[in-house]
Amino acid sequence: MLWLTLGAVFLLVNLNRLSSAVLSEELMVSFGTTGAQLGTLHAMFFWVYAFMQIPTGILADRIGPRRTATIGGLVMNVGVVWFAFADGYLSAIAARGLVGLGGSVIFVCILRFCANWYRADEFATMSGLTFAVSGVGGVLATTPLALAVDAVGWRSSIAWLGIAGIVASIGVFLFVRDTPQSAGFDPIEGVPGQPTLTNAELRTYLSDILRDRWIWVVSIMLFCTTGLNLTLFGLWGIPYVVQLYDVSVAYASTFTLLGGVGIMIGPPAFGWLSDRLGRRVELMVAGGTGFVACFAVLAILGNPPLPIVGLAFFMAGTLLGSFLLGYAMVKDRHPSSASGLSTGTVNGAAFFGAAMLPTVMGWILDAYWTGELVGGVRVYTETGYQIAFAIATGAALVALLCSIWLYYHERRSESSVRSLDEPEPHRAE
């Protein structure tokens, strides 16, 4: 129940960060943006979010997830209400940044909470379920949000989300507890407590984390994959379907809804399977191969039949779960008392990808724009979308190569351990 209380706030984080896809035409008209400017408005959330991840890890390890998540949730939702009433582009940029500032702490706080309340062989399952909650938020940010916008307008819809988020954040403070002991329970066997870290310990842990090559490889992998999915489902997926297939925003949103359903299914399934098998990297490589294919189909065909588009979106969301095992991998490599810091570090890289890729895609689309406007909205070409998806395919391939690197080095490490454990052969006289 405590995990679900935190999860309600995280659901709203994902709903807000992916809402730009449904709102893209409304925002272009309201603030008179180009594609690149819209990409920057969307990405402002992720720039602030990414820069906050290491400080968030320190806060979660130092003062606990309950207080950190409460303050973050309140800040985020004040920003949501501000965004709903923003009267210009710069005001909207600032409000979106405040949403990112508050939302930046929630995911790492949930991972820190899971490290305190669940055993090591349950962590990948719980982190997968946490991503499933974000998938629910992603689903709500598609057709349900589009219908709400049609009914009451985008500003009223977003304002009510902010009010609901403030209530949920207060619920975190009232009900969530950092550890079983602070909730009045006995310690859970196999789960360490959360000691207060000294400044010297924080410096040591941070130094160890930043010198770990595996951390950097996982960071690059998540930079590409999380960035791609949040760009596709959070901004450009709906304009792509609307403009190339001449359908309504509400209809197009059902395709990004399929991506959200994939995120609800894939991460918990990969997490459960990983915990049962005790393996991570093999699943990453297998899932990564399919992930590359999802974007390659869109890049090569440009405007394939809509069922293929829906399948590509769904599988991209599902197969993202294989890469998210990287969070469990980095947690396993570092002390449990530094789990917030280690997961926050790679999470920051993931959201740098989400900050950069929407604007890059907007630049590409603007470069191939022919000047056509419909209702004040720029209409982009099939060629522009193909080139954008070709770059996305390249990023997915980089992520796959990272997973192969991890597989190779894990196998080599296991071989070294086995060779040390084997007795030396008897030497004949």
N, C-alpha and C positions, 0 to 999 in steps of 0.2 A: 504493500500500500504506500509506503514511503517512496519507493522507486517510482510508482505511478504518479505521485504528487509532483516530484521533480520532472517526470516525463510530460506532464501537462504543460509545463512552462517550455520544455524543449520542443514540444509539438508546435507551439506558437512561434518559437524561434524559426523553425523551418517554414511555417506558413508565411511568415513575413519576408524571409529572405528569398522565397520562390514566387512571391506575389507579382513580381515585375512582369512575368510572362503574360498573365491575364491582363494586367494593367498597362501593357506597353503602349497600345494605341491611345489610351486615355492620358497617359503621362506625356507622350509626344505632343498631343494637342494642348494639354494644360500648360506645359512648360516650354513648348516650341523647340524641341530637341532634335538634333541629328541622331543617327545611329550610334556614333561614337559617344555623344553626350549621354544618350540613354544608357549605353553600356557603362559609362562612368558613374551615373546615378545609381544604377543597380549594384555596381562593384564597390561603392563607398562603404556599404555594410561590410564587405569582405576585407577591404584594406584595414579598417579599424579592428575587425575581428581577428585577422591574422597577426597583427602587431601585438595584440593583447594575450596571445596564447601562453607565452612563457611567464609573464606576470600572473596570468590566471593559474597556471600550475603551481606557482609559489604560494598564491593566496589559498588555493584548495588544500595544499599540503600544510600550510602554516596556520590558518584560522578555521579551516574546515569548509565542507561544501554547503552546509546549511546557510550560514551568514553570507557567504560569497554569492550563492545563487539567489538569495532573497534580494540583496542589493542590486545585482545584475538584472534580475527580472523587473524590478521597479524602474530602473533607469531605461531599460529597453522599451517598456510600454509607455513611458512618458514620451519617448522619441516617436513611437507609433502614433500617438495622438497628435503630436506636433506635425508629423508628416501629413496626416489627414487634413490639416488646416493650413499647410504651407501655401504661400501666395506667390512664390517665384522659384526659379531653378536653384539659386544659391541656398534659399531657406530649406528646400527639399533635400539638397545635398547634406546640409548640416543635420537635419532631422534623421536622415538615413544613417549618417555616421553615428548618431546617438543610439539608434536601434542596434547598430553593430557593436557599439561599446558595451551595452548591457547584455546583449545576446551572446557575446564572446565567452562568457564565463560558464554558461549553463552545461554544455556538453562535457567539459573537463570535470566539472563538479559531479556530474552523474557517474563518470568513470571513477572518480575518487571515492564516491559513495559506494559503488560496486566493489572496489578494492577493499573497502572496510567491512562490507556486509556479506560478501560471497567468497567461496574458496577459489583457489587458482584454477581448478578444473571446471569452474562454472563461469569464469570471467568472460571468455569469448562468447558464450551463449548470451550472457547479460548485455554485453556490448552490442551484439547482433540485435537483440530485442530493442535496445535503445535506438539503433538505427531504424528499426521497424516503426518506432514511434515517430521518428522524423519522416518516415514514408507516409504515415497517416497525415502529418502536416502538409506533406507534398501533395497528397490527394486532395485535401481541403483547399489547397491553393490553386486547383485547376477548375473543374466544372462547378463545384459548389460556390467558389468565390466568383466565378464568371456569372452565375445566376444571381448571386447577391448584388453584384455590381449592376446588372441589368435591372434589378428590382428597386434598389435604393440609391444607386450611385457609388462611385469608388470611394469618395471621401467618407460617407457615412459608414460604409462597410469596414474601412480601415479603422475608423474611430472606435467602433464597437469592439474590434479585435483588441485594441489597446486597453479598453476598460476591462475586458475579460482577462487580459494578461496581468493587470494590476491585482485583480482578485486572486488569481492563481499564485502570484508571487507572495502575497500575504499568507496564503495557505502553506507555502513552503516553510516560512518562518514559524508558523504555529505548529506544524505537525512533523516535519522532517528532523531527524537527529543524526549526528555525524557518525556515530558508532553504536553497536549494540549496547555497550556499557552505558553510554549517555542516554539510551532509551530505557534503561533499567533491566536489560537482559544480561545473562552471563556471556562471556566471550565465546565466539564461535571457534570450534577447533579448526586449526589450519588457516585461520585468518588473523594476521597481526593487527595490533592496535594502531592508532594514529598518534605517535609521539609528536610533540612540538619540536620542530627542527630549529637548530641554532643557525646563525648566519654562516658559521664556518661549514656546517653540514650542507647548507644550501649551495655554497660556493663549490664545495667538493663534488656534490651530485651534478651540478650544472656543468662543471668542467668535464666530468666523466661522460656525461650525455653528449656534449658537443664534440668530444674526441672519438665517439663511437661511430665507425664507418657505417654500421648497419642502420643507425639512426638517420644518416644522410641519405642512404639508398631508399629507405622506407619513406622519407620525406619527399624525395623526388617522385616516387611512385604515387603517393597520395596527392602531391601537387597536380599531377596530370589527371588522375582519375576523378578525384573529388571536384577539381576545377571544371572538367568536362561535363560531368553530370549536372552540376549547379548552373553551368552556362546553358546547357541544353534545356533542362526542365525549368530553370529559374528565369530565363529571359528569351532566348532566340528560338526555342522549339515551337512555340505557338505562332509567332510571325512567319516562320518557315512554312508551316502547314497552311495558314490562312492565305498567304500570298501566292504560293505555287499551286494550291489546289482550289482556290477561290471558295472557301468555306467560312462560316462564321467563327468568331472567337470562341463561343461556347462549344461548338462542335470540335474545333481544333484542340481545345483544352482536354478533350477526352483522350488524346494521344499522350499528352504529358501526364495525365492521370494514370495511364498504363505504366509509365515510368515510375510513378509513385507507388503503384501496386508492386512493381518489381522490387523496389527498395524495402517494402514491407515484407516480402517473401525471402529475398536473397540473403541479406546480412544475418538474420537469425538462423536460416538454414545452413549457411556456411559456418557460422559460429558453433552451432550444435554439432555439426559433422566434425569440425576441427577438434572440439573438446572430446568427442567420442573416440576419434582415431588417434588423438594426440599428435596430429600433424598440421602444419600451417602452409608451408611454401608449395607443396605439391598442388594444393587447392588453388593457390594464387596463380600458378603457371597455367593450370587448366582453364580457370575462369578468365584469365587475362587474354588468352588466345581468342576466346569468343567475344570478349569486349572489343578487341581490335576489329573483328569482323563487323560488328554493329555499325561502327562509324564508316568503315570502308564501303559498305553497301550504299550508304547515303552519298558518299563522295563520288563514287563511280557512276551510279545511276542517276543522281540528281533529283529526279522526281519519280521514284518507283511507285508502284501501286500502293494505295494507302494501307492495306493490310500488312505489307512489308514494312512500311514506316512504323506502324503500331508495334509490330514484332521487334523491330530494332530498338525502339524506345523501351519496351518492356524488358528486353534482355539486357540493355545497358544498365537499367536500374537493378536487375537481379544480379548480374555478374559483378557489379560494384562490390557486392558482399565478399567476394574472394579477396580483394585488395584490402578490405577493412580488417582482415586478420592481422595486418601490420600493427594495429594498436595493441593487440594481445602479445605480439612478438616483442615489441619494445618494452612492454610492461614486464615480461618475463626476464628480460636481460638486465634489469636494474632493480635496486632494492625497493621493497614494497612501500617504504616511507617516502620514496621519490616518485611514486606512480603518477601523481598529478603533473609533476614536472616533465617526466619522460613522454607521457601521452600528449601533454600540452605542446611540447616542442614539435612533434610530427603533425599535430593538428594545425599548428600555425602554418606549416608548409602547405597543408591541404587547402587552406583558405587564402593563401597567397595566390594559388592557382585559380581559385574562384574569383579573386579580385582582378587578375590580369586577363584571363581568357575572354570574359564578356566584352571588354573594350577592344581587344585584338580582333575579335569576330566582328564587332561593330565597324572598326576601321576597314576591314576587308569588304564588308557589305557596302559601305559608303564609297569605296574605291570603284566598285562596279555599278553604282547607282546611275540610272539614266536620266534622272531629273523628274521622274513620274511621281506625282502626289495624288492620294485619294483621301479626301476628308482631312487634309493636313498631315497625313501619315506618309512617310517615304515607302515606296514599293520597290523591293530589291529583286535582283535578277536570279535566275536559276544558276548562272555561272558563278555569281558571287557566293551563293550558298554552297555550291560544289567545292569551291576553293576553301571556304571556311571549314567544311567537313573534312577536306583533305588534310588541313592542318590539325584538326581534331584527331584524325586517324594516326598522324605522326606522333602526337602526344600519347595516344593510347599504346602505340608501339614502344615508346620509351618506357612506359610503365611496365609493359610485358618484359622488356629486357631487364628492368630492375628486379622483377620477380625471379627471372632466370638466374641473375647474379646471386640473389639470396638462396635459391635452391642449391646452386653449385657450392657456395661457401658453407652452407649448413651441412651438406653431405661430406665436405672435406673435414669439417670440424668433428663430425661423428666418426669418421674414419680414423682421425687422430686419437680420439678418446678410446676407440676399440683397440687400436694398436698399443696404447699405453696399458690397457687392462690385460692384454694377452701375456702369458708367461713366456719368457725367453726359451727357445727350443734348446734341448739338451745337446751339447756339443760333444761329439765323439773324440775319444782320446787319440 
